[in-house]
Amino acid sequence: MFDFSPDAGLIGLAASAFLSATLLPGNSEIVLVGVLAKYSQLSWPAIAVATIANTLGGMTSYLIGRIVPNKVEGKALAWLKRYGAWALLLSWVPLIGDALCVAAGWVRVNPWLAMLMMALGKFVRYIAVAVGWAWLASTWFA
């Protein structure tokens, strides 16, 4: 296993979480588990860092969508217009979530509500990853 300090782990997690929420590839869940495996006492700070950085990455995608003129139509955009910011609770879903964030900017979803829904969905996902890791570590590696 790689040796890293708690600070380096959180910085790496932030970078991975931010990139994972943009159209660039990344896998912040694996980095989160790596930080939790090495520093279990950092559970809440790691979840907070991952959630904030992933939400900021999602808002970057939102802003990219916001600069595109709102002239594009389609089934996905109609669905997003129908459900609005609530659809962004799914912004954590791989591939689909990135597109949802861009589309939310396209259709001009309220940015504060968009950020809140993104953060909530991403927070729940990171909690699930952390709880899953804690269960797995206590069951298999105890």
ZIPEDA-V324533 format. One line per field, one symbol per residue. ss: DSSP state (h for helix, s for strand, l for the rest). psi: psi as a letter, one per 20 degrees, with the letter a starting at -180 (. if undefined). A space follows every 50 residues. Layout:
ss: ???
psi: ???
This chain:
ss: lllllhhhhhhhhhhhhhhhlllllllhhhhhhhhhhhlhhhhhhhhhhh hhhhhhhhhhhhhhhhhlllllllhhhhhhhhhhhhhhhhlllllhhhhh hhhhhhllllhhhhhhhhhhhhhhhhhhhhhhhhhhhhhhll
psi: qqpqrgghghghgggggghhiaiqqrnhgggghgghhhmhijgghggggg gghhghghhghghghhipqmipqrgghhghhgibhhhihjiipqgghghg gghhhgjlqphghggghgggghghghgggggggggghhghj.
